[in-house]
Amino acid sequence: MGSQEVLGQAARLASSGLLLQVLFRLITFVLNAFILRFLSKEIVGIVNVRLTLLYSTTIFLAREAFRRACLSGGTQRDWSQTLNLLWLTVPLGVFWSLLLGWVWLQLLEVPDPNVVPHYGTGVVLFGLSAVVELLGEPFWFLAQAHMFVKLKVLAESMSVILKSVLTALLVLWLPHWGLYIFSLAQLFYTAVLVLCYVIYLIKLLHSPESTKQLTLPVSKIAQLLPSISRSKAFVNWKEAKLTWSFFKQSFLKQILTEGERYVMTFLNVLNFGDQGPLLMRAYCLYVLLLAVNGVTECFTFAAMSKEEVDRYNFTMLALSSSFLVLSYLLTSWCGSVGFILANCFNMGIRITQSLYFIHHYFQESPHRPLAGLRLSPALLGVFALSGGITSVSEALLCCEKGWLARLAHIAVGTICLGVTLGTAFLTETKLIHFLRTQLGGSRLSDKMR
């Protein structure tokens, strides 16, 4: 596979991931609106905050470091050792699910069973669903390493859609089940996700005419299972040490990125009150910083050596301490918005750290990737103008002046969005050319196969 084809596949993978995230958020929004007609907001809140946080934390701590360490390796590797390393995520997931499950049941305040029934069962099943998902980690890694874009889209889309359908049906037919509904749906989601990867790879390996099979490092599905050899170590110790370095960094990263939800879960202090619109505006800023940090930090960690990752861990430790102090101060000063502002501060510091690393990394190179952060003056002007227009529109038309005024306000926002996108299309020519070249080139290569 040539470098241009790899780049095209990577662009398709990124774009498909973005579209999937948008689809999932829309499905979740519609599903929550439907569920609230039949179940209490306390049950939905417990699922969306406590149980989802338990699941995501278990998954993150068990596999994030392994994924980053294994994906950062080159093509010349002993695949059996890499797969053995990935299988270690399963016992690690069992450990984290048991430990965090105990915390959720013993240290956190248990909800009133009359209001939120079956809380203990929900904790157990959400922890079990995390372990089930980790069973598919070696299969996911093989597909990711060979950029099976269609498989990723199919597996995740099918899993989310089937989970949503099952949740809606159980809510409609058996609303008295409470947390049983969400727990069974989550377990069903992870089982379908894993089965999609397993079944696809089984069919691929049993298809002699498949061109993909020629590039795979295994010839039968049994080779993806753990294997012990007397002639070599069970795992590649270089990858294992890199995994440990990434784990230390990931542990701190989880605290920083999910700090607001941990505080909400443990202290139950977040009260929106009259701060709803202000909170949402602050969160939009946070999402923008998350997007920039995702790009800069992704390159930084991929380019860092083990020693640099270890040094960066100390920086992350200082950031976690500053986040806790700043969260307390800002919460005392401006309420729930303070949590988001504290996260914005940490994102800003992490972006600055990554930009510093990238600048020095390319200092002796003719390439200047950070130049892409400079937006054209015309686009910046349109951003400012759109912000001013929508602010005036909100003051004049929203939101207690009837449906016609609300529709007019939405129309103003839609026009501003269209003008902004049009300006970006005309001014960010390099970005548009890159997308056309890579996405168009990858589709052409698929047709030629």
PyMOL commands that set and color helices and strands:
alter all, ss='L'
color gray80, all
select helices_A, chain A and resi 3-35+41-71+79-87+89-107+119-134+137-145+149-173+175-177+179-205+212-215+221-224+237-257+259-267+273-303+306-334+337-361+369-373+377-397+403-427+429-448
alter helices_A, ss='H'
color red, helices_A
deselect
rebuild
show_as cartoon
